[in-house]
Amino acid sequence: MKVLALFLALGTTIAACTLLADDPPQNSCVSDLDCFTDIERCYLDAGVCEPKPDAAP
């Protein structure tokens, strides 16, 4: 019975945390600093972060 109560409390805590989570960030930018700098760059004409072109042929 104690195990069931523990799982119920844990499940309630996890559910409450997911309700308070922030929305994912928008894919908009005004400079390269708004993107993942190692793999993305900001295309100013569209205002979105896109992956950098691959250097391999």
PyRosetta script that sets phi, psi and omega in degrees:
from pyrosetta import init, pose_from_sequence

init()
pose = pose_from_sequence("MKVLALFLALGTTIAACTLLADDPPQNSCVSDLDCFTDIERCYLDAGVCEPKPDAAP")
pose.set_psi(1, -38.4)
pose.set_omega(1, 179.4)
pose.set_phi(2, -66.3)
pose.set_psi(2, -34.5)
pose.set_omega(2, 179.2)
pose.set_phi(3, -66.2)
pose.set_psi(3, -41.0)
pose.set_omega(3, 178.1)
pose.set_phi(4, -63.0)
pose.set_psi(4, -41.6)
pose.set_omega(4, 178.3)
pose.set_phi(5, -65.1)
pose.set_psi(5, -38.0)
pose.set_omega(5, 178.3)
pose.set_phi(6, -64.5)
pose.set_psi(6, -45.5)
pose.set_omega(6, 178.6)
pose.set_phi(7, -65.4)
pose.set_psi(7, -36.8)
pose.set_omega(7, 177.5)
pose.set_phi(8, -64.7)
pose.set_psi(8, -43.2)
pose.set_omega(8, 178.6)
pose.set_phi(9, -66.0)
pose.set_psi(9, -41.5)
pose.set_omega(9, 179.1)
pose.set_phi(10, -64.7)
pose.set_psi(10, -43.9)
pose.set_omega(10, 178.6)
pose.set_phi(11, -63.2)
pose.set_psi(11, -39.7)
pose.set_omega(11, 178.2)
pose.set_phi(12, -65.3)
pose.set_psi(12, -40.0)
pose.set_omega(12, 178.9)
pose.set_phi(13, -64.5)
pose.set_psi(13, -45.1)
pose.set_omega(13, 179.3)
pose.set_phi(14, -64.0)
pose.set_psi(14, -41.7)
pose.set_omega(14, 179.4)
pose.set_phi(15, -63.8)
pose.set_psi(15, -39.1)
pose.set_omega(15, 179.3)
pose.set_phi(16, -66.4)
pose.set_psi(16, -36.9)
pose.set_omega(16, 179.5)
pose.set_phi(17, -67.4)
pose.set_psi(17, -36.3)
pose.set_omega(17, -179.8)
pose.set_phi(18, -70.9)
pose.set_psi(18, -27.2)
pose.set_omega(18, 177.5)
pose.set_phi(19, -71.6)
pose.set_psi(19, -27.8)
pose.set_omega(19, -177.5)
pose.set_phi(20, -96.0)
pose.set_psi(20, 1.8)
pose.set_omega(20, -177.8)
pose.set_phi(21, -69.0)
pose.set_psi(21, 148.0)
pose.set_omega(21, 178.1)
pose.set_phi(22, -75.5)
pose.set_psi(22, 157.5)
pose.set_omega(22, 174.9)
pose.set_phi(23, -69.7)
pose.set_psi(23, 156.3)
pose.set_omega(23, 176.5)
pose.set_phi(24, -64.7)
pose.set_psi(24, 151.3)
pose.set_omega(24, -178.9)
pose.set_phi(25, -65.2)
pose.set_psi(25, 151.7)
pose.set_omega(25, 178.1)
pose.set_phi(26, -73.6)
pose.set_psi(26, 153.6)
pose.set_omega(26, 179.6)
pose.set_phi(27, -94.4)
pose.set_psi(27, 48.1)
pose.set_omega(27, 177.5)
pose.set_phi(28, -118.1)
pose.set_psi(28, 155.2)
pose.set_omega(28, -176.7)
pose.set_phi(29, -154.2)
pose.set_psi(29, 161.9)
pose.set_omega(29, 172.8)
pose.set_phi(30, -124.7)
pose.set_psi(30, -11.2)
pose.set_omega(30, 175.2)
pose.set_phi(31, -154.9)
pose.set_psi(31, 170.4)
pose.set_omega(31, 179.4)
pose.set_phi(32, -64.2)
pose.set_psi(32, -21.6)
pose.set_omega(32, -179.9)
pose.set_phi(33, -69.3)
pose.set_psi(33, -17.7)
pose.set_omega(33, 178.6)
pose.set_phi(34, -81.5)
pose.set_psi(34, -8.9)
pose.set_omega(34, -176.7)
pose.set_phi(35, -108.4)
pose.set_psi(35, 172.3)
pose.set_omega(35, 170.4)
pose.set_phi(36, -68.3)
pose.set_psi(36, 108.5)
pose.set_omega(36, -167.4)
pose.set_phi(37, -65.1)
pose.set_psi(37, -27.0)
pose.set_omega(37, -177.9)
pose.set_phi(38, -79.3)
pose.set_psi(38, -29.3)
pose.set_omega(38, -172.9)
pose.set_phi(39, -122.9)
pose.set_psi(39, -10.5)
pose.set_omega(39, -177.4)
pose.set_phi(40, -128.6)
pose.set_psi(40, 159.0)
pose.set_omega(40, 171.4)
pose.set_phi(41, -136.3)
pose.set_psi(41, 160.8)
pose.set_omega(41, -178.6)
pose.set_phi(42, -92.4)
pose.set_psi(42, 120.6)
pose.set_omega(42, 173.8)
pose.set_phi(43, -91.7)
pose.set_psi(43, 104.0)
pose.set_omega(43, -171.2)
pose.set_phi(44, -65.3)
pose.set_psi(44, -30.3)
pose.set_omega(44, -179.3)
pose.set_phi(45, -65.9)
pose.set_psi(45, -34.3)
pose.set_omega(45, 178.1)
pose.set_phi(46, -99.0)
pose.set_psi(46, -20.4)
pose.set_omega(46, -179.7)
pose.set_phi(47, 72.3)
pose.set_psi(47, 28.9)
pose.set_omega(47, -179.4)
pose.set_phi(48, -129.3)
pose.set_psi(48, 156.6)
pose.set_omega(48, 175.2)
pose.set_phi(49, -85.9)
pose.set_psi(49, 129.7)
pose.set_omega(49, 178.5)
pose.set_phi(50, -131.9)
pose.set_psi(50, 154.3)
pose.set_omega(50, 176.7)
pose.set_phi(51, -61.2)
pose.set_psi(51, 145.1)
pose.set_omega(51, 176.5)
pose.set_phi(52, -68.2)
pose.set_psi(52, 151.8)
pose.set_omega(52, 176.4)
pose.set_phi(53, -62.8)
pose.set_psi(53, 144.9)
pose.set_omega(53, -179.8)
pose.set_phi(54, -75.2)
pose.set_psi(54, 135.0)
pose.set_omega(54, -178.3)
pose.set_phi(55, -78.8)
pose.set_psi(55, -16.2)
pose.set_omega(55, -178.5)
pose.set_phi(56, -75.8)
pose.set_psi(56, 149.4)
pose.set_omega(56, -179.6)
pose.set_phi(57, -72.1)
pose.dump_pdb("model.pdb")
